[in-house]
Amino acid sequence: MLLKEIARFSLQHRTLYCYLILSIWIFLLIAGMYKYIGSIENGNNLLNAKGFGYRKTERFLAEEGDSTDRIRVKEINQTDCTHPFAIVTGEEGGSLEGWTLQGVLLLIRHGDRGPMAHVRGINEVDCGYENDPTLARYINFLQNTTTGSTSGGHWMKTGPFHGFPLLPAASKLCLLAQLTHKGIAQMLHVGDIVRQAYANALGLYTRVPISTQRTTPFNGSDFISNPTSSFQYVVDDVVIYSTRYRRTFQSAMALLFGVLPPEKWLAMQIQESHSLSYCFSDCACPQAEKLKKQLASEMNGHLSKHPAIGAIVQWIGAALLQNPQAAGQQINPLEIRDALLAHICHAAPLPCRKIHSNMPSADSYRYGSKTGSSSTQDPLGLDVINIDLDEATLSGGGAGPPINTEQPDDSDTTEQEPEIEGCVEKSHVLALMSYIHWAGMKELYSQSMRQQGLLRSYGLMRNIVAYMLRMISGDRVKFVLYSGHDKTLEYLIASLGVQLENPFIPYASRMVFEVYKSDKDTQYYFRLVYNGRDVTNTIDVCESGKSLNVPRGIRGGRAHLCPIENIIRFIHDDYFLSLNATNYKDACMAQTKQDGFF
């Protein structure tokens, strides 16, 4: 009886059940559509049309997190990025009480550049630099000057740098290993500091009568004429060296523009260094290569003891690099640091990591690295010259993939955006940077690094001491510039035993050897200033009471001076003692492990 009543009730309300089931189905359908649409919107927030996973969230430099994190973020931004407005005069001399400046030898690392490896989404990072009057004046000068020295913003003098552009090819792009406009601005500010500290004391603005005749082996023509004056600038008092890379050449010319009057700047000739270590004639050294591999092995050993850091390196590498190492191979943490600085130093958001994509090849069009392309043209049609992958030991010195500037094909509307696995977080970056700083300090002050520095920088040390001797003997050369790389300064710092708080050489770093003569007698001394800090008394040959402490005159404070005979004796007699050798040839012979020599 009960079953019959249930059946009768069901037949009577069949229409109600149909409406109920239909309503539930429509509700689920609408809910699913909203969820799908929401996922698309969220995906578009993570992946824009031409970039790689930039989040519309706080940037790395945003004031968030606890106080310790904020302090560390500020330190990274200040010490590793070298913003132009933060480049100020330090303890550079030029005017010491009771002393006369005889000459200056300046070593620099080039300014801010694009990353050394292909980085995902780098086209979305703005590497430009605006609202700087010094930079605007330099650009205007180059654009409006057409002489035998420059044409269309290119250096047209004969020599190894003929045809080199004086400015980066693109004002806002971070091109692979190329100087940025921010880098130009940095060097202009360094040049202004150098001019204020040394130009007057060295007489770099001195003019002589046109009838005065001189010759010079360095700059060809001694003078640059001014048609409205009977006087002209002397140019054989300045010697310029640069490695044959755009970024070092452009950095040197920007710095010198801040130091010299324009007419004299146009008259300069630049000599080429064939090595980033400025080894000159003392280059081939098997033992130095052995020590380089040994240091790399030691760093890998440190990393293997910190698996959490190794995991961060691998994860960030997959998010940042277009061509990460093959499965099972460890990515170099320094390569990740370099890629991260391209974002941090230009206030760009940290990128995200994708799981997969149905694009023809990984990032082939979207990120400008089409597989198999052999193009080496930059966006303005200028050949990319000498991409230096030795710097910062990023990839063991091997050449990287060529730059491809073909634009993405926006007509293909069938492309689907890649899915997102996660984003690089500030905590990842801080942990990695702290480890790299710790490992860098261990490397910088290791015996292996000291010995490699001695071998790599021997040719440069000999050249520096030779110019010192010329300066104290009354030679015309008053100012020598070496435009190089981080390794140029790093090897020299290691060889001299200079004590630093940061194991890495920031962009636009400067190291100055100042040569002085006593006003009371014929004693000659020198001084070493690194990024505005007097480090003379930290050099092995000048420490332990071997240096003088003298007043800086109207500038206030004190300065350390070291006898030149100390560094002369060091280069001639004591240089190879820690290498168990008496000369460069013997020191460079590959040796086996023994006491005191790893």
C-alpha positions in Angstrom: 0.0 0.0 0.0 2.8 2.4 0.9 4.6 1.6 -2.3 1.6 2.5 -4.4 1.2 5.8 -2.6 4.9 6.7 -3.2 4.5 5.8 -6.9 1.4 7.9 -7.3 3.1 10.9 -5.5 6.1 10.6 -7.8 4.0 10.6 -11.0 2.1 13.6 -9.8 5.3 15.6 -9.0 7.4 14.5 -11.9 7.4 18.0 -13.4 8.6 19.4 -10.1 11.5 17.0 -10.1 12.5 17.9 -13.6 12.5 21.6 -12.8 14.6 20.9 -9.7 17.2 18.9 -11.5 17.3 21.4 -14.3 17.9 24.2 -11.8 20.8 22.4 -10.2 22.4 21.7 -13.5 22.1 25.4 -14.6 23.6 26.5 -11.2 26.6 24.2 -11.6 27.1 25.3 -15.2 27.1 29.0 -14.2 29.5 28.3 -11.3 31.8 26.5 -13.6 31.9 29.3 -16.1 32.7 31.9 -13.4 35.5 29.7 -12.1 36.9 29.3 -15.7 36.7 33.0 -16.4 38.3 33.8 -13.0 41.2 31.5 -13.8 41.8 33.2 -17.1 41.8 36.6 -15.4 44.2 35.4 -12.8 46.4 33.9 -15.5 46.5 37.2 -17.3 47.6 38.9 -14.1 50.5 36.5 -13.9 51.5 36.3 -17.6 51.2 39.4 -19.8 51.2 39.1 -23.6 54.9 39.5 -24.2 56.6 38.9 -20.8 57.2 36.1 -18.5 55.2 35.8 -15.4 55.4 39.2 -13.7 53.0 39.4 -10.8 51.1 42.6 -10.1 52.3 42.5 -6.5 55.0 44.2 -4.5 58.4 44.6 -5.9 61.6 43.2 -4.3 62.5 46.7 -3.0 59.0 47.3 -1.5 59.0 48.1 2.2 57.5 44.9 3.5 58.5 42.0 5.7 60.3 42.2 9.0 63.0 44.7 9.9 65.8 42.3 9.3 64.6 41.5 5.8 64.2 45.2 5.0 67.7 45.9 6.1 69.1 43.1 4.0 67.1 44.2 1.0 68.5 47.7 1.4 72.1 46.4 1.7 71.8 44.4 -1.6 70.3 47.4 -3.4 73.1 49.7 -2.2 76.1 47.5 -2.4 75.5 45.5 -5.6 73.5 48.0 -7.8 75.5 51.3 -7.4 72.7 53.7 -8.3 74.2 56.9 -9.9 72.8 59.2 -7.3 74.6 57.2 -4.6 78.1 57.7 -6.3 79.7 60.5 -4.3 83.2 61.8 -3.5 84.9 59.8 -0.8 88.5 60.0 0.5 90.1 60.6 -2.9 93.1 62.9 -2.5 94.7 65.2 -4.9 95.6 67.8 -2.2 97.5 66.5 0.8 99.2 68.9 3.2 103.0 68.9 2.5 102.6 66.7 -0.6 102.4 67.2 -4.4 100.4 64.9 -6.6 102.5 63.5 -9.3 100.1 61.1 -11.1 97.0 59.0 -10.8 96.4 55.4 -12.1 92.6 54.6 -12.1 91.1 51.1 -12.6 87.4 50.8 -13.1 84.8 48.2 -13.6 82.3 49.1 -16.3 78.8 50.4 -15.5 75.5 48.6 -15.2 74.8 46.1 -17.9 72.3 43.5 -19.1 72.6 40.0 -17.8 75.3 37.6 -19.1 72.8 34.8 -19.7 69.5 34.7 -21.6 66.9 35.6 -18.9 63.2 35.0 -19.3 61.1 38.2 -19.7 64.1 40.5 -19.7 62.4 42.6 -22.4 59.9 43.6 -19.7 62.6 45.1 -17.5 63.2 48.8 -18.0 67.0 49.3 -18.0 66.7 53.0 -19.0 67.7 55.9 -16.8 66.0 59.3 -17.1 65.9 62.8 -15.5 69.7 62.9 -15.2 71.1 66.3 -16.5 74.6 64.9 -16.8 73.4 62.0 -19.0 71.2 64.2 -21.1 74.1 66.6 -21.8 76.4 63.7 -22.8 73.8 62.2 -25.2 73.1 65.7 -26.7 76.8 66.2 -27.2 77.2 62.9 -29.0 74.2 63.4 -31.2 75.3 66.9 -32.2 79.0 66.3 -32.8 80.3 65.1 -36.1 84.1 65.3 -36.4 87.0 63.1 -37.3 86.7 61.5 -33.9 82.9 60.8 -33.8 80.2 60.4 -36.3 76.6 59.4 -35.6 77.5 58.5 -32.0 80.3 56.2 -33.1 84.1 56.4 -32.4 85.6 56.9 -35.8 89.3 57.1 -35.0 91.6 54.5 -36.4 92.5 51.6 -34.1 90.9 48.6 -32.4 87.8 50.6 -31.4 87.0 52.2 -34.8 83.3 52.1 -35.4 82.3 51.3 -31.8 79.1 53.0 -30.6 79.6 55.4 -27.7 76.1 54.7 -26.4 74.1 51.5 -25.8 72.1 50.4 -28.8 68.7 50.8 -27.0 67.9 53.3 -24.3 65.6 51.0 -22.2 66.4 47.4 -23.1 68.6 45.1 -21.1 70.6 43.7 -24.0 72.7 40.6 -23.3 76.0 41.7 -21.6 75.6 45.2 -23.0 76.0 48.5 -21.1 72.7 50.3 -20.2 71.9 54.0 -20.0 72.1 53.6 -16.2 75.6 52.3 -16.7 76.5 55.4 -18.7 75.1 57.6 -16.0 77.1 55.8 -13.4 80.4 56.4 -15.3 79.6 60.1 -15.9 79.1 60.5 -12.1 82.4 58.7 -11.4 84.1 61.0 -14.0 82.8 64.0 -12.2 84.3 62.8 -8.9 87.7 62.1 -10.7 87.6 65.6 -12.2 87.0 67.3 -8.9 89.6 65.3 -7.1 92.5 65.3 -9.6 92.0 67.4 -12.7 93.4 70.7 -11.3 96.2 69.0 -9.3 97.4 67.1 -12.4 96.9 70.1 -14.8 94.6 68.1 -17.1 93.1 71.4 -18.3 96.4 73.0 -19.1 96.8 74.7 -22.5 100.1 75.4 -24.3 100.9 77.8 -27.1 100.3 76.4 -30.6 103.9 76.8 -31.5 104.9 74.3 -28.8 105.9 71.0 -30.5 105.7 67.6 -28.8 105.4 64.0 -29.8 103.9 61.1 -28.0 103.8 57.3 -28.7 100.3 57.0 -27.2 97.9 59.5 -28.7 99.4 60.3 -32.1 98.5 64.0 -32.2 99.5 66.0 -29.2 96.9 68.7 -29.4 93.4 69.6 -30.4 93.2 73.0 -31.9 90.7 75.7 -31.1 90.4 78.0 -34.1 89.6 81.0 -31.9 92.6 80.5 -29.6 96.4 80.5 -29.8 96.5 77.8 -27.2 95.7 74.1 -27.3 95.3 71.2 -24.9 98.1 68.8 -24.3 96.8 65.2 -24.7 99.9 63.1 -24.1 99.4 63.4 -20.3 96.5 60.9 -20.5 96.8 57.2 -21.3 93.7 55.1 -21.8 93.3 51.3 -21.9 90.2 49.3 -22.4 89.4 45.6 -23.1 87.7 45.2 -26.5 84.1 45.1 -25.3 81.4 47.6 -25.9 80.7 48.0 -22.2 84.3 48.7 -21.1 84.9 51.1 -24.1 81.7 53.0 -23.5 82.3 53.2 -19.8 85.8 54.6 -20.3 84.6 57.2 -22.8 81.7 58.3 -20.5 84.0 58.6 -17.5 86.6 60.6 -19.5 83.9 62.9 -20.7 83.3 63.9 -17.1 87.0 64.4 -16.5 88.3 66.2 -19.6 87.2 69.2 -21.6 85.3 68.1 -24.8 88.0 69.3 -27.2 90.6 67.2 -25.4 88.2 64.2 -25.1 87.8 64.2 -28.9 91.6 64.0 -29.3 92.1 60.9 -27.2 93.3 57.5 -28.5 92.4 54.3 -26.7 94.7 51.3 -26.4 93.4 47.8 -26.3 94.0 45.2 -23.6 93.7 41.7 -24.9 92.9 40.2 -21.5 90.3 41.1 -18.9 93.0 40.7 -16.3 95.3 43.2 -18.2 98.2 40.6 -18.2 99.9 42.4 -21.1 102.9 40.1 -22.0 102.6 37.9 -18.9 99.5 35.9 -19.8 100.0 32.2 -20.4 99.9 30.5 -17.0 98.9 26.8 -16.5 99.0 27.1 -12.7 96.5 30.0 -12.8 94.1 27.8 -14.7 94.6 24.9 -12.3 93.8 27.2 -9.4 90.7 28.5 -11.1 89.4 24.9 -11.5 90.3 24.2 -7.9 88.4 27.2 -6.6 85.4 26.2 -8.6 85.6 22.7 -7.1 85.8 24.2 -3.6 82.7 26.4 -4.3 80.8 23.3 -5.5 81.9 21.5 -2.4 80.4 24.3 -0.2 77.2 24.2 -2.1 76.8 20.4 -1.8 76.9 20.9 2.0 73.9 23.3 1.8 71.2 21.3 -0.1 68.5 23.8 0.7 70.4 26.5 -1.1 71.1 24.2 -3.9 67.4 23.5 -4.3 66.7 27.3 -4.3 69.3 27.8 -7.0 67.8 25.1 -9.2 64.3 26.4 -8.7 65.1 30.0 -9.4 67.2 29.0 -12.3 64.3 27.2 -13.9 62.2 30.4 -13.4 64.8 32.9 -14.6 67.0 31.3 -17.3 65.9 30.4 -20.8 68.6 27.7 -21.0 69.0 26.2 -17.5 71.5 23.3 -17.1 70.4 19.8 -18.2 68.6 17.7 -15.6 71.0 16.6 -12.9 73.5 19.4 -13.4 74.0 22.1 -10.8 73.4 25.7 -11.9 76.1 28.1 -10.9 74.7 30.3 -8.1 76.7 33.3 -9.5 74.7 33.0 -12.7 71.5 33.2 -10.8 72.8 36.2 -8.8 73.6 38.0 -12.1 70.1 37.3 -13.5 68.5 38.4 -10.2 70.4 41.7 -10.2 69.0 42.5 -13.6 65.6 42.7 -11.9 66.6 44.1 -8.5 68.9 46.9 -9.8 66.1 48.1 -12.2 63.2 47.8 -9.7 61.5 45.1 -11.7 59.2 42.5 -10.1 60.5 39.0 -9.5 59.4 36.5 -12.2 57.3 33.4 -11.9 58.0 29.9 -13.0 55.8 28.1 -15.6 55.1 24.3 -15.7 54.7 23.9 -19.5 53.6 25.6 -22.6 52.4 24.5 -26.1 54.6 27.1 -27.8 56.8 25.6 -30.6 59.9 25.8 -28.4 60.6 27.0 -25.0 60.2 30.8 -25.1 61.5 30.7 -28.7 59.6 33.7 -29.9 58.2 35.2 -26.7 61.6 35.8 -25.2 63.8 36.4 -28.2 65.9 33.2 -28.4 64.6 31.2 -31.3 66.2 27.8 -31.4 68.8 27.4 -34.0 69.1 31.1 -34.9 72.5 32.5 -35.6 71.5 36.1 -35.6 73.9 38.5 -33.8 72.1 41.7 -34.7 70.9 44.1 -32.0 67.5 45.9 -32.4 69.1 48.8 -34.2 71.0 46.7 -36.7 74.4 46.9 -35.0 76.5 43.8 -34.7 77.0 42.6 -31.1 80.7 42.7 -30.5 82.6 40.4 -28.1 80.0 39.2 -25.6 82.2 38.5 -22.6 81.0 35.4 -20.8 84.2 35.1 -18.6 83.0 37.9 -16.3 81.9 36.8 -12.9 82.8 33.2 -13.8 79.1 32.7 -14.7 79.4 29.7 -17.0 83.0 28.6 -16.9 84.0 31.0 -19.7 82.0 29.3 -22.4 80.2 31.3 -25.1 76.5 31.6 -24.7 73.7 31.5 -27.3 73.6 34.4 -29.7 71.2 37.3 -29.4 68.1 37.0 -31.5 66.1 40.1 -32.1 63.2 38.8 -34.2 59.9 40.1 -32.9 57.1 37.8 -31.7 54.5 36.9 -34.2 51.4 38.5 -32.7 49.1 37.2 -35.5 49.1 33.7 -34.0 46.0 33.7 -31.8 46.0 30.0 -31.1 48.7 30.2 -28.5 47.8 29.3 -25.0 49.4 30.9 -22.0 51.7 28.6 -19.9 50.5 27.5 -16.5 52.1 28.9 -13.4 53.8 26.8 -10.7 54.9 29.6 -8.5 56.9 32.8 -8.2 60.3 33.8 -7.0 59.9 35.1 -3.5 61.9 37.7 -1.5 62.8 35.0 1.0 64.4 32.9 -1.8 66.5 35.9 -2.9 67.6 36.9 0.6 68.6 33.3 1.4 70.5 32.9 -1.8 72.3 36.3 -1.6 73.4 35.6 2.0 74.9 32.3 1.0 76.7 33.7 -2.0 78.1 36.5 0.1 79.4 34.0 2.7 80.9 31.8 0.0 82.4 34.8 -1.8 84.2 35.9 1.4 85.6 32.4 1.8 86.8 32.4 -1.8 88.3 36.0 -1.7 90.4 35.3 1.4 91.4 31.7 0.5 95.0 30.8 -0.2 94.0 29.6 -3.6 92.4 32.9 -4.6 95.4 34.9 -3.3 97.8 32.8 -5.4 95.5 33.0 -8.5 95.4 36.8 -8.0 99.2 37.0 -7.9 99.5 35.1 -11.1 96.6 36.8 -13.0 97.5 40.3 -12.0 101.3 40.1 -12.3 101.4 41.8 -15.8 99.0 44.6 -14.6 101.1 45.1 -11.4 104.3 45.5 -13.5 102.5 48.0 -15.8 101.3 50.0 -12.8 104.7 50.1 -11.1 106.3 51.1 -14.4 103.9 54.1 -14.8 104.6 55.1 -11.2 108.3 55.2 -11.9 107.7 57.3 -15.0 105.5 59.7 -13.0 108.1 60.3 -10.3 110.8 60.7 -12.9 109.0 63.7 -14.5 107.4 62.0 -17.4 104.5 63.7 -19.2 102.0 61.0 -18.3 99.9 62.1 -15.4 96.7 60.1 -15.7 96.3 56.4 -16.7 92.9 54.7 -17.0 92.3 50.9 -17.2 88.7 50.2 -18.1 88.0 46.6 -17.2 85.8 44.0 -15.5 85.1 42.8 -12.0 87.8 40.2 -12.4 90.3 42.9 -13.3 89.9 44.5 -9.9 89.3 41.2 -8.0 92.6 39.7 -9.0 94.5 42.9 -8.2 92.7 43.1 -4.8 93.6 39.5 -4.0 97.3 40.0 -5.0 97.7 43.0 -2.8 95.8 41.5 0.2 93.3 44.4 0.4 90.6 43.7 3.1 87.1 44.4 1.9 83.6 43.9 3.4 82.0 42.9 0.1 83.6 40.1 -1.9 82.0 41.3 -5.1 83.0 44.3 -7.2 79.9 46.4 -7.9 79.2 48.1 -11.2 81.2 51.4 -11.7 83.7 50.5 -9.0 86.9 52.6 -9.0 90.3 51.9 -7.6 92.9 54.7 -7.6 96.7 54.6 -7.1 97.7 58.2 -6.2 101.4 59.0 -6.5 102.8 61.8 -4.3 106.1 63.6 -3.8 107.1 65.1 -0.5 107.5 68.9 -0.5 110.4 68.7 2.0 112.6 66.1 0.2 112.6 63.7 -2.8 110.7 61.0 -1.1 107.9 59.4 -3.1 104.8 57.7 -1.7 101.6 56.2 -3.1 98.1 55.8 -1.8 95.3 53.3 -2.7 91.7 54.4 -2.6 88.9 51.9 -3.4 85.4 53.3 -4.0 86.2 56.4 -2.0 87.8 54.5 0.9 91.4 54.8 1.8 92.7 51.1 2.0 96.4 51.8 1.9 97.1 50.5 5.3 95.4 47.2 4.5 97.9 46.3 1.8 100.5 43.7 2.8 103.4 45.9 1.7 102.1 48.9 3.6 100.6 47.6 6.9 102.2 47.2 10.3 103.5 50.8 10.5 105.0 50.9 7.1 102.8 53.7 6.0 102.6 57.4 7.0 99.5 59.1 8.4 99.3 62.7 7.1 96.7 65.5 7.2 94.5 66.0 4.2 94.7 69.8 4.4 91.5 71.8 3.9 89.5 68.6 3.3 90.0 67.5 6.8 90.8 64.1 8.1 93.9 62.0 7.6 95.4 60.0 4.7 97.7 57.0 4.6 100.8 57.1 2.4 103.0 54.1 1.6 106.6 54.4 0.3 106.8 53.6 -3.4 110.0 51.6 -2.8 107.8 49.1 -0.9 105.7 48.2 -3.9 108.8 48.3 -6.2 110.6 45.8 -3.9 107.4 43.7 -3.7 107.1 43.4 -7.5 110.8 42.7 -8.0 111.8 40.6 -5.0 108.9 39.3 -2.9 106.1 38.8 -5.4 106.4 35.0 -5.8 107.5 34.0 -2.3 104.1 32.5 -1.4 104.2 30.6 -4.7 107.6 28.9 -3.9 109.1 30.5 -6.9 111.4 33.4 -7.9 109.9 34.4 -11.3 106.7 34.3 -13.3 107.6 31.4 -15.5 108.5 29.1 -12.6 105.4 30.1 -10.6 103.1 29.3 -13.6 104.4 25.8 -14.0 101.6 23.4 -12.9 102.5 22.0 -9.5 101.3 19.1 -7.5 99.9 19.3 -4.0 102.4 20.1 -1.3 102.7 21.9 2.0 101.5 25.4 1.7 100.2 25.0 -1.8 96.8 23.6 -2.6 
